[in-house]
Amino acid sequence: MLAGIKLEYGDVFQGIGTLPGGPYRIQLKEGYNPVQHPPRQVAVSLKPPYKAELERLTQLGVIKEHRLEPSVRRTLFTWESSQRTAFEAIKKENTIAPVLAYFDQSKASTIQSDASKKGLGDDKPVIYASRALTKTEQSYSNIERELLSVVFALERFHHYVYGYTATVQTDHKPLVSVWKKSIVCNSPRLQRLLLRLSQYDVNIECLKGKDNVVADALSRVSPQPTTKEGEDEEYFIPVHMLTEEIPADSTRVGHFRRATAEDTISGLLMQLVANGWPELKKDCHPLLVDYWSYREEISAENGLLFKGHRLIIPQKFRSRVLQTIHEGHFAFEKMQLRAREAVFWLGITSDLLQTAQGCEVCQTFSRRQQRETMLPHEVPWGPWKKLRIDFFEFQSTTYLLIADYYSSHRYSQSNDFIERMVQTVKQCMRKCAAAGHDPNLAMLIYRATPLTTSIPSPAELLNGRKYRALLPTKSPIQNPHYQVVREQMVKDKSKMCEHYNKTAKDLPSLPLNQRVYVQIHPQYNQWTPATVTKTPVASQPKSYSVETTKGAQLVRNRRFICPAQEITPVPADRMKRGDNKRSKRPRRVIARPKRLIEAI
């Protein structure tokens, strides 16, 4: 009926909301009888809520109560004087307050919008509007149609809301989160619609579907589309241009489109995007449950699926895309940043990590491993119990260096103890040669200097007395207190281990015949493929024997051996329910204070 009035009086209904010159009154033709149907029978369980709603509408004056005789199925409905009286009364009440009111700019404006498969509708206290969707708009996804209904409402009621703060109520909850996100995080079509809303000051809030009755009704009884030919190109051409900006040739895009159509999960996603997601997660298809948290961002364009601006890659091309992302052999962090700019699929983070760790070239040039916990040497019970001997050459002269573990309390890794002593002695001899001093006197001073404030000099530990080293000292004969000195050394080593182990951890043990990468020269960050040929023994718990691919036999500490990462092929049925669950952040463990437990 409204559609016929609009077509007949097209010069009056211009869509501006009100007519200039003051209030007008619409009067129906005399003798017009509305089409009515006999009352429908409802289930007993629905009778109480229906009755309460009808009483509420009657009190508000929206409907007029009229008693009818108990109806029987297939009984002809008669139009008599009592029915005409009720009809005239309801016509009068629907043309005066409180059903209709004039627009007041001093009051807050509220818009209720809704979209059905083929139409749009929205409700405002002073005006109603609806229209049918064009053929192009009917192919929009559910969330795009809902946002389009908001755009239609604001543009149709431009004279009411422009320059003022308005509230838009929608029964599509995902639309609220889309409105709060940045525009660039949405699909191209949503970006286009959001740009059209940028000129308005609006707040979008969610309204339950059962409370959005008028807008829902208008969206379902919208008139036939009256859009002129080519008018809907405004919505299609910009989206098509954005889709064409994918940095790939038409042949490759065609391969992606065919693979998306052939993929089972992609086909189900296409259907959900076109028809809308269910209200509850439990009603979603089992294969698409993992996509539930991304439902507001997934859209379809020209046979391709997008998550925001990122292309959703079908299963067939994922391994190829992973190799493309890893081009240049960058680390996992760079691969992740690169992937976030263009592509997406469930489990992409774990696939990127596995690709980076399984690359042989990357493993060859990987960084050093974290240091392990300290295993200090046992402190000897006295001098000359444990020695280290090494040769070194200085100024064409070969020297033999003998170092005692008891006289040195410092920690040295592996054979670094004697190497460090050689470095100290040679450095002292270089300085003496440059200054023209006697190196023997310098070594005497070194041996006579205390190790710490609590540990005597090496000479006193070895000989039980202090040396005279040019300084005037009173040095009585002393008996060596080996037990006291050893206890102090053990205490210092324990403290040293405590601080060292704060940033160290033990690496997992390696089984026999394990494929590994070994650092032949620990000073260079270059790793060589090898195989474990001998596991550690009790006396050397971190020492492994390995054999390289060239046949070289090496003995290395666990710190310089890294297990090889294998790339596990992705099975074809990986995307089955439960096979690709995204890892969740560990929850915080909350422990009750002991004082509360004791109090109980």
C-alpha positions, 0 to 999 in steps of 0.5 A, a space after each residue: 500500500 505504501 509503495 503504491 502511494 509513493 509511486 502515485 504521489 512521487 512529487 510529494 515523497 522526496 525522501 526528505 522526511 517532512 514537507 515544508 509549510 507545516 503539518 499535513 494529514 493523510 486521509 484514506 479513501 472513504 469506504 476502503 476496507 482493509 484486508 483482515 484474516 481470522 485470528 490465528 491459533 497459537 500454542 498454549 505455551 505462547 499464549 501468556 507472552 502474546 497476551 501480555 504484549 497485546 495488553 501493553 500495545 493496547 495501553 499505549 494506544 498502538 492497537 484497539 481491542 475488539 472482541 470477536 466471536 470464537 473463530 473456527 477454521 475455514 469460517 468466513 470473516 465478516 466486516 460489520 459495524 463493530 469492526 468498522 468502529 475499531 478500524 476508524 479508532 485505530 486510524 485516528 490514534 496512529 496519526 496523533 501522538 504518542 505514535 508519531 511526533 514532530 522532529 525536535 533537534 534539542 532531543 537525542 536522536 536514535 535510529 534502529 536499523 536492520 537488514 534482511 536478505 533482500 531489503 533494508 529497514 530502520 525506525 526513528 521516532 518521527 519517520 520510517 524508511 525502507 528500500 529493497 536491495 539491488 542485485 549486487 547488494 543481495 550478494 553482500 555478506 550478512 555483516 556488509 548488509 547490516 552496515 549498509 542498512 546503517 549507511 542507508 539510514 544515516 544518508 536518508 535521515 541526513 537532515 536530522 542527524 548531520 551535525 548532531 550526535 545520534 545513536 544507531 541501534 542494530 541487532 547484529 552484534 559483530 557490527 559494533 566491533 567492526 565500528 570500533 576497529 580501525 578502517 584499514 583492518 576491515 575488508 575493502 567493501 566494509 572500508 568503503 561503507 565506513 568511509 561514507 559514515 565518517 561524516 556523521 557523529 554516531 554511536 553504534 550499540 547492540 539491540 536484541 532482535 526481539 526488541 528491534 521489531 519495527 526495523 525488522 518488519 520494514 526490512 522484510 516488507 520493503 518495496 521493489 527496488 527502484 534503483 536506476 540502471 548503473 546506480 549500484 556500480 558505485 558499490 561494486 567498482 571501488 571494491 573491484 579496484 581494491 581487489 585488483 591491487 593484489 600483487 599477483 598476476 591474473 593467472 596466479 589469482 585465478 589459481 587461488 580462486 579455483 583452489 578456494 572453490 575446490 576447498 571444502 572449508 573455503 566453500 563452507 566459509 563462502 556460504 556463511 559469509 553470504 548467508 550470515 553466521 549463526 547466533 551461537 558458536 555451538 550452532 556453527 559447522 564443526 569444521 568452522 568453529 575455529 573461525 568463530 573469533 574471526 567472523 567479523 573480519 572474514 569477507 568474500 570478493 570475486 571468489 576469494 576469501 579475506 580476513 580484513 585485508 589479508 588473503 585467506 590461502 587455501 590448503 593447496 597453496 600453503 606450502 608454496 606461500 610458506 616458501 615465498 615468505 621464507 625467501 631470503 632466509 629471514 628469521 621467524 619474527 620477520 616472516 611473521 611480520 611479512 605474513 601479517 601484511 598479506 596472507 592468513 590461515 588457521 595455524 599460520 604462526 606455527 607453520 611459519 615457526 616450523 618452516 624457519 626452524 626446519 630450514 637447513 641454511 638457517 640452521 647452519 648460520 643460527 646463533 649460539 645457544 644459551 649457556 648451561 648451568 655451571 658444573 664447577 671443579 671440585 676444590 682440592 684439599 691442598 696444594 699440588 693435588 690437581 695441576 694443569 700444564 701447558 706450553 707457550 712461546 714468547 720471543 722465540 722461547 718456549 716456556 712450560 707453565 704449571 698452574 695449581 687449581 688450589 691457588 686459583 679460585 676463579 671459575 674457568 670453562 673446560 680447558 680455559 683454566 690453563 689458557 687463561 693462566 697462559 694469557 696472564 703470564 704472556 701479558 705480564 711478560 709483554 709489559 715487562 719487555 716494553 718497560 724494560 723491567 725484569 719479568 721474574 720480579 713481575 712474576 714474584 709480585 704476582 705470586 705474592 699478591 693475595 687473591 681476595 681480601 679473605 684468601 691469601 696469595 698463591 705463594 702463601 697457599 703453596 708454601 705456607 708463608 708470605 714472600 718478600 716482594 720489595 715491600 717492607 712487611 712483618 711476616 712471621 712464620 705461619 702454618 698453612 690453614 688449608 681447611 679454612 682456606 678451602 671452606 672459603 673457596 667452596 663458599 665463593 664458588 657456591 656464590 658464583 654458581 648461584 649468580 651464574 645459574 640465574 641466566 643459564 639453563 640445562 639443555 635437553 640430552 641428545 640420543 645416540 644417532 641424533 641428527 645435529 648441527 655442531 660448531 667446529 669453531 665456537 668463536 664463529 657462528 657457523 654450524 655443520 651437520 653431524 650425527 651423535 656417535 657417543 653420549 656423555 659419561 658420568 665424569 663428563 655429563 655434557 661432553 658428546 662425540 659427533 661425526 660430521 658429514 665429512 667424516 671428522 670426529 669431534 668432541 664438543 660440549 652440549 652448548 655447541 651442539 644443536 639438534 636438527 629441526 625436521 619439517 613435518 609435511 602437512 597432511 591433507 586432512 589437517 584442517 579437521 576439527 581439533 587438528 589445528 587448535 591455536 595455542 592459548 596463553 597460559 593462565 595466571 596461577 593464583 595461590 592463596 596466601 598461607 596466612 589465610 589458609 592457616 586462619 581457616 
